[in-house]
Amino acid sequence: MVDPRTPVIVGVGQFTERVDDPGYRGMSSVELATEGVRAALADTGVDPAAVAREIQTVYALRQFEISGPMPAPLGKSNNYPRSVMRRVGGDPARVVLEPVGGQGPQKLVTEAGGAIAAGEFEVAMVIGSENGSTLRYYAKRDDKPDFTEHVDGQLEDRGDQIHKYFSKYTVRHQLTGAPVQYALLDNARRGKLGRSPEQYRREMAELFAPMSKVAAKNPYSSSPVERSVEEIITVSSDNRMICDPYPRLLVARDQVNQGAAVIVMSVAAARRLGVPEDKWVYLHGHADLVEQSLLDRADLAASPATERAVAEALRVAGIGVDDIATFDLYSCFPFPVFIACEALGIRGDDPRGLTLTGGLPYFGGPGNSYSLHAIAETVTRLRDNPGRFGFVGANGGTMSAYSVGIYSTTPVEWRTDRSEELNAEVAALPTVPITERPEGRGTIETYSVRYDVPVRTGIIVGRLDADNSRFLAITTDDDLLTLMTEGDPLGAAITVRPEEKVNRAGLA
C-alpha cells in the first residue's frame, strides 16, 4: 500500500475543433478548455459534477492571446481558470495562471503532485487551450464575437514572463518568433555535424515524417494527414519557406483550436470518490531544468539543461531508457527532438516512436499547452498497457526550459528530484562574451533567413575576429543572401558595422 497522500492522475481529456469540420463554431479559449475539462471529468469514471466540486486548485496554461502586451483580438476572460470552472460547476479555493512556456504542462503536473504529496491539498487540475483557428477565422470578418468575461474571485497570476525569451538587442535584429530562433539552433547543429543544408533538411524530414503517420490516425489531430519525406522537403506554394532551414511542414501548427485537462488527486481522495484503480497513473520520475539565455550559451548546438532533465527523471524513476515503452518528445521544430534523442541515447527511427499525439506540426501546436495533450495520450496508452512506462519531454522558450515526466500504472510513492541543484549547475556553466556594437571582420557562427517579413532578411550570429566575442547582425546584401540561401554560409568571413540601432553584415 502506498502513502494515501501519493498523487495519481485519474482523469484526462482532450478536444479539437477543425475549421473544415461541419458545425465549426469558432470557439473561445474558455470554451475549448471547458470541453477538455468535461472530457477529463468524465474520464475519471465517477460522477463528473462530484469531481468538479472536489477540485481545490486549478493550474491554467496561458494562451498566445494573453502572452504579451497586445490586447486579445476578440476579448478575453479576466480570470480564465474561473471562467472554465464556472461552466462545470466547480469553485476551487485557488486558481493559478502559469507564465509562457511549453514546459508548463509537465512542470505543473509535477508541481501539483508535489503539493498533494506534501498535504497542501488533495485534488488539482491542469487546464490549457488555444484558439488560434478562431482568431484567424474572424480576423477579416465583420461578425466578430466578443469573448469578454468578468469573473470575480482569487487569481494567482504569475505574469506572462515573456521577456525572458528576448531582449531589446534580439528584437532590434529581428530575432523574434520561434521559427527564426530555432533556426539558429538547427543550423548550428548542422554545422557541428558537418552536414550540408540538403543533407540536414532530409534528416529533419526523416525525423518528422513518421510523426505525421501518428497524427493521421489521431482523432484529436488538427491536420490528420500523412506526409512523406519528399513532401516535407519540397518547397511549394503549400509548403513555403518560413525561416531557413524550415519549410512550413517542419514548423509547429499554431493556428489550432484545441483544449485539454489533466486531473491529479491523492490516493486517499481517489478512494474516497470511488475512482477505479485501473484509471490511476503514477508519476515515477520528473525534472524541471532551465537553460542559460540564448546568446550566453557556449554551444548553440547543445542543451545541457535538457540532458540533465532527462537523466534526472530517469534517475528518480529508477529505470533506464530501455524500460520506456512510449515517448512523446516536444516537436515544435526538429532541434528539440534531436536533442532529446541524443540525451536519451536513442535514434530518430527508434521503433517505439517519438510521439503519441502526432507532433506539433501535424497534431497541432496549441501554444503553451501542447504537452498536456501528450500527457493525456500517455496516460491513455499506459492504462491499456499496465506496468509499462511512458516518457513525456516538454520544451519551452528557445530551448529555454525542459521538463520531463515518466509515468506508469505501477504504484509508487512520491519521490523528490534534484532540479534546484541541477539548475544551479547549468547557470554556472561558462558563457560567451557579447559585443552589441561590433565593427570589423568576423565569421558566421549560425544564421537564418526570414521569408516571413516584407523584405527577405538574413539573421546572423557571428564571432568577431578580434576577440571571438559573439554578436548579432542582419543583412539584405544580395551576395551574402545568395550564399545564405543557395550555399553554406557557416564559417564564412564577413564584415560587420553598427548602423543606427542594428548591426549590418556583408561578405568580407
C-alpha positions, 0 to 999 in steps of 0.5 A, spaced: 500 500 500 502 506 498 502 513 502 494 515 501 497 522 500 501 519 493 498 523 487 495 519 481 492 522 475 485 519 474 482 523 469 484 526 462 481 529 456 482 532 450 478 536 444 479 539 437 475 543 433 477 543 425 475 549 421 473 544 415 469 540 420 461 541 419 458 545 425 465 549 426 463 554 431 469 558 432 470 557 439 473 561 445 479 559 449 474 558 455 470 554 451 475 549 448 478 548 455 471 547 458 470 541 453 477 538 455 475 539 462 468 535 461 472 530 457 477 529 463 471 529 468 468 524 465 474 520 464 475 519 471 469 514 471 465 517 477 460 522 477 463 528 473 459 534 477 462 530 484 469 531 481 468 538 479 466 540 486 472 536 489 477 540 485 481 545 490 486 548 485 486 549 478 493 550 474 491 554 467 496 554 461 496 561 458 494 562 451 498 566 445 492 571 446 494 573 453 502 572 452 504 579 451 502 586 451 497 586 445 490 586 447 486 579 445 483 580 438 476 578 440 476 579 448 478 575 453 476 572 460 479 576 466 480 570 470 480 564 465 481 558 470 474 561 473 471 562 467 472 554 465 470 552 472 464 556 472 461 552 466 462 545 470 460 547 476 466 547 480 469 553 485 476 551 487 479 555 493 485 557 488 486 558 481 493 559 478 495 562 471 502 559 469 507 564 465 509 562 457 512 556 456 511 549 453 514 546 459 508 548 463 504 542 462 509 537 465 512 542 470 505 543 473 503 536 473 509 535 477 508 541 481 501 539 483 503 532 485 508 535 489 503 539 493 498 533 494 504 529 496 506 534 501 498 535 504 497 542 501 491 539 498 488 533 495 485 534 488 488 539 482 487 540 475 491 542 469 487 546 464 490 549 457 487 551 450 488 555 444 484 558 439 488 560 434 483 557 428 478 562 431 482 568 431 484 567 424 477 565 422 474 572 424 480 576 423 477 579 416 470 578 418 465 583 420 461 578 425 466 578 430 464 575 437 466 578 443 469 573 448 469 578 454 468 575 461 468 578 468 469 573 473 470 575 480 474 571 485 482 569 487 487 569 481 494 567 482 497 570 476 504 569 475 505 574 469 506 572 462 514 572 463 515 573 456 521 577 456 525 572 458 525 569 451 528 576 448 531 582 449 531 589 446 538 587 442 534 580 439 528 584 437 532 590 434 535 584 429 529 581 428 530 575 432 523 574 434 518 568 433 520 561 434 521 559 427 527 564 426 530 562 433 530 555 432 533 556 426 539 558 429 539 552 433 538 547 427 543 550 423 548 550 428 547 543 429 548 542 422 554 545 422 557 541 428 555 535 424 558 537 418 552 536 414 550 540 408 543 544 408 540 538 403 543 533 407 540 536 414 533 538 411 532 530 409 534 528 416 529 533 419 524 530 414 526 523 416 525 525 423 518 528 422 515 524 417 513 518 421 510 523 426 505 525 421 503 517 420 501 518 428 497 524 427 493 521 421 490 516 425 489 521 431 482 523 432 484 529 436 489 531 430 488 538 427 491 536 420 490 528 420 494 527 414 500 523 412 506 526 409 512 523 406 519 525 406 519 528 399 513 532 401 516 535 407 522 537 403 519 540 397 518 547 397 511 549 394 506 554 394 503 549 400 509 548 403 513 555 403 519 557 406 518 560 413 525 561 416 531 557 413 532 551 414 524 550 415 519 549 410 512 550 413 511 542 414 517 542 419 514 548 423 509 547 429 501 548 427 499 554 431 493 556 428 489 550 432 483 550 436 484 545 441 483 544 449 485 539 454 485 537 462 489 533 466 486 531 473 491 529 479 488 527 486 491 523 492 490 516 493 486 517 499 481 522 495 481 517 489 478 512 494 474 516 497 470 518 490 470 511 488 475 512 482 477 505 479 484 503 480 485 501 473 484 509 471 490 511 476 497 513 473 503 514 477 508 519 476 515 515 477 520 520 475 520 528 473 525 534 472 524 541 471 531 544 468 532 551 465 537 553 460 542 559 460 539 565 455 540 564 448 546 568 446 550 566 453 550 559 451 557 556 449 554 551 444 548 553 440 548 546 438 547 543 445 542 543 451 545 541 457 539 543 461 535 538 457 540 532 458 540 533 465 532 533 465 532 527 462 537 523 466 534 526 472 527 523 471 530 517 469 534 517 475 528 518 480 524 513 476 529 508 477 529 505 470 533 506 464 531 508 457 530 501 455 524 500 460 520 506 456 515 503 452 512 510 449 515 517 448 512 523 446 518 528 445 516 536 444 516 537 436 515 544 435 521 544 430 526 538 429 532 541 434 528 539 440 527 532 438 534 531 436 536 533 442 532 529 446 534 523 442 541 524 443 540 525 451 536 519 451 541 515 447 536 513 442 535 514 434 530 518 430 527 511 427 527 508 434 521 503 433 517 505 439 516 512 436 517 519 438 510 521 439 503 519 441 499 525 439 502 526 432 507 532 433 506 539 433 506 540 426 501 535 424 497 534 431 497 541 432 501 546 436 496 549 441 501 554 444 503 553 451 499 547 452 501 542 447 504 537 452 498 536 456 495 533 450 501 528 450 500 527 457 493 525 456 495 520 450 500 517 455 496 516 460 491 513 455 496 508 452 499 506 459 492 504 462 491 499 456 498 497 457 499 496 465 506 496 468 509 499 462 512 506 462 511 512 458 516 518 457 513 525 456 519 531 454 516 538 454 520 544 451 519 551 452 522 558 450 528 557 445 530 551 448 529 555 454 526 550 459 525 542 459 521 538 463 520 531 463 515 526 466 515 518 466 509 515 468 506 508 469 500 504 472 505 501 477 504 504 484 509 508 487 510 513 492 512 520 491 519 521 490 523 528 490 528 530 484 534 534 484 532 540 479 534 546 484 541 543 484 541 541 477 539 548 475 544 551 479 549 547 475 547 549 468 547 557 470 554 556 472 556 553 466 561 558 462 558 563 457 560 567 451 562 574 451 557 579 447 559 585 443 552 589 441 556 594 437 561 590 433 565 593 427 570 589 423 571 582 420 568 576 423 565 569 421 558 566 421 557 562 427 549 560 425 544 564 421 537 564 418 533 567 413 526 570 414 521 569 408 516 571 413 517 579 413 516 584 407 523 584 405 527 577 405 532 578 411 538 574 413 539 573 421 546 572 423 550 570 429 557 571 428 564 571 432 568 577 431 575 576 429 578 580 434 576 577 440 571 571 438 566 575 442 559 573 439 554 578 436 548 579 432 547 582 425 542 582 419 543 583 412 539 584 405 546 584 401 544 580 395 551 576 395 551 574 402 543 572 401 545 568 395 550 564 399 545 564 405 540 561 401 543 557 395 550 555 399 553 554 406 554 560 409 557 557 416 564 559 417 564 564 412 568 571 413 564 577 413 564 584 415 560 587 420 558 595 422 553 598 427 548 602 423 543 606 427 540 601 432 542 594 428 548 591 426 549 590 418 553 584 415 556 583 408 561 578 405 568 580 407 
